[in-house]
Amino acid sequence: MKIKQLLIVAVLSVFAFTSCEDNKKKEQEAKDKMEMERMEAEKEATKEADMKMEQEKMEMQSNSIAAKAMATADLSTLVSAMQSAELATMMKEDEGPFTVFAPSNAAFAKVPKATLDKLMMQENQADLQTVLKYHVVAGEITSADLAKSIKDNNGTYTFKTVEGAELTAMMKGDKIMLKDGNGKTATIVQADVDASNGVVHVIDAVVMKKS
């Protein structure tokens, strides 16, 4: 009788152990499944976030300062200059914001051809970068901002360019003018061309820092 009871206890013990192991196995499988689903969800979320970021980047670049300049026929010389100076990528991809005083084709036509041709040469890239960066200001400055700053500073407003040298803004009637380091002036002929990474003001002359 005792042997029979012991056998029953042993069988029940084995059954209980097996059942316990099965439960543990099922719990582990459930955990593994949940972990896999979590990882897949994270992977999908990361993929969606990357796609959204790439889309936003493409939208930003398509409306960037460089893109706006490329889409404007009257700024084709400036675009060529930016490409020669390897600044087009900065104006396309850098989030900025920047304010660009963009010389029109007519403005570049006022520069002696020999001087312009020399600046466009590969060996003079650093000089061309200096000239172009003198037309760029960190931060977004609208024409209204400029007009207010001119008024608040007794008729002239001096600010630093990305190149490091300064430009001075003033009013002439209802037009905003810029005076460069050599005392020469340029007039804003088209203001507030909005871009994803700043604003563009078209000017009628190329400004130069003090030589």
Phi, psi and omega in degrees: 000314179298321180296318180298317180297320179296320178296318179297315179300317181297315180297316179296322179296315179298316180298316180296319180296315180298317180297319179296317179296320178297318179296317178298318180297316179295321178296318179294318179297321179295318178297316180298319180296315179298321180294319178296318179296321178296316180295320178295319179296318179295319180298316180294320180295318178296319179298315179296319179295318179296319179295319179295318180297318180295320178296317179296321179297317180295319178295318179298314182293325181289343178244018183286172177302316180298317180296318178298318180295317180296331181274357181252113185301325184283000178243019184296325178292320177298318179299315178299320180294317179297321179293318178296325181272000182057041177251352181298320180296319179299317181286347180262318189256333181287131183289342177065226003279159178233157168245124182244125172266101192264112177294135178285172176301321179296326178295315178293330180294339178283341179282133178309134185304319181298320180294315181295316179299321180295318179297328183283349180291145183303322182289345180251024183302320181298320178294320179295320177300319179300314180298313184291320180293339176290346179261005185240136178237138176288135182097160181262117180240111178280170178296327177295320177298316180297313181300318180294316181296322177298314180295317182289344182245036175058037172102348176220145179225117181256135181217158184268141177267171177298329179294333179116332178277169187253154171238152177239129179258145178209166179259144170226098189069235177259009180260145176265131179243151176245137175246127182271186184293343179260005179087000179277154185241157174223145181252138175285116183258342174214115186256158167058049171278105188286138177225164182294334181241029176149209182216149181241135172240121180279132181240160187262012177206154175274125179268148183229140176288164183301127183271000000 
